[in-house]
Amino acid sequence: MSAALDRLLVILGEIADLQKSAALLEWDEQVYMPPGGAETHGQMVGTVRKLAHEMFVTDEVGRLLEQLATDDAGGDPDSDMARLVAVTARDYDKARRVPASFVAEQARILSASQQAWFQARATSSFATFQPHLERFIELKQRYISFFPPAAHPYDTLLDEFEPGTTTADVQAVFATLRPRQVALIRELAQRPQIDDTFLHVPYDEDALWAFSRTVVTAMGFDWTRGRQDRSAHPFATGIGSNDVRITSRHVPKEPLSLIFGSVHEAGHALYEQGIAPAFARHSLGAATSLGIHESQSRLWENLVGRSRPFWSHFYPALQQHFPAQLGGVPLDRFYRAINRVQPSLIRVEADEATYNLHVMLRVELEIALIEGRLQVRDLPEAWRAAMQDYLGLTPPDEATGVLQDIHWSIGAFGYFATYTLGNLISAQLWNAFGAAHPSRDTDMAAGDFSALLAWLRTTVHAPGRKYVPKEIVQRATGGGLDAEPYLRYLEEKYRAVYAG
């Protein structure tokens, strides 16, 4: 190992420590911080993020990267060191364009914005959140201005979450999905509807919590390197692969929300826990993109967690937890109920067939906000109109409408599209794993997920950021991003479910 690489790794390790410290503070804000702590937390996170940024954008880091690139010229471009230098150089170029003062300002605003969103959502008052969202839109437009003009200004925001993906790419995916998903929803609406009333009665929260932990444990979540807590909006935070935290929430008379939310976030957590330990304190030691991250959560939540083999194993245990609600409900009826297709107001509770429509709505509103075609003050009405257009529903209040997601309160513009990209990739990964492991469904029915987790560890998790998203998909599936496997999965599954 060269002296230049030694020095770079020391610097990157200290930066990683600061970034993880900020992540821990941000986790605490959503889980344990008292409401009055927002300003103090904002100042702390702002300082830590600013220090990490300043430490990274120094001339010394630039010289080290140039030297390492020169020293390795002609070497293996796929070696860990070559990839580390390339990824770090890309990060460095982007970071040098953004003033440290901007990084600190955004971090400070984020804390206040989150607390305003919590309050606004609790009181269904968009006016409480509006000034914070207006500030974030202004910040995002400033952020875009730091970079060379792209084909679309939204490309710069997408690149933060899904490197190499453009607005045109996302719009093309939506154009492929929309007609067939809408046609499927209309087709299913004409069939006899599924009775799921037994899923909309009171269920004991503590028992749901205990059951969800049993499922998450079976998936392979390592509790010695992670924990689960409650929050207003479910999320996962990786503070390094040895400290990964998930949160869940209980929705009265919606028992599956806690179960599937826990499985979803555990899918994220398994990814974080599986990144190669050798990458822990440098640029490769994180997920390659949010689309790949969402492929993991959506794979576990839907392709595993809503499958018949999964419940043939876990349903008897769930019945034991809730004999009054489920004792007389056979497995087939339960399976069909958890896969009922019905347009709904809340994205995180949406079924698979309608979920992408929620995503499309949000992405189109984000693009309009960034372009300036839509003003923040007009967002609630635009949301209501879009919900009516896409799903035939009108939210009765702002809490179940424009205020339901946490993303805009933390400035995560460009994030939502990754949910749909993750759906597509999850189906491709599922098919590839099934082809390599013909016993996939039999293993699931036995409650054995070890082969699946091991395959994901090798193909997706361990490389971290060594490979860009398109390379991960290519290496795992032998092809590029493709909507057809996901559409075929939806059509085959739900036609069978609704065949009775």
Secondary structure, DSSP 8 states (H G I E B T S, - for coil): --HHHHHHHHHHHHHHHHHHHHHHHHHHHHHT--GGGHHHHHHHHHHHHHHHHHHHSSHHHHHHHHHHHHHTTTS-TTSHHHHHHHHHHHHHHHHHTS-HHHHHHHHHHHHHHHHHHHHHHHHT-HHHHHHHHHHHHHHHHHHHHTS---SSTHHHHHHHHSTT--HHHHHHHHHHHHHHHHHHHHHHHTS-----GGGSS---HHHHHHHHHHHHHHHT--GGGEEEEE-SS--EEESSTT-EEEEE--BTTBHHHHHHHHHHHHHHHHHHHHS-GGGTTSTTSS-S-HHHHHHHHHIIIIIITTSHHHHHHHHHHHHHH-HHHHTT--HHHHHHHHT-----S-GGG--HHHHHHHHHHHHHHHHHHHHTSS-GGGHHHHHHHHHHHHHS---SSSTTTTTS-SGGGGT-TT-THHHHHHHHHHHHHHHHHHHH-TTHHHHHHTT--HHHHHHHIIIIITTTTSS-HHHHHHHHHSS---SHHHHHHHHHHHHHHTT-
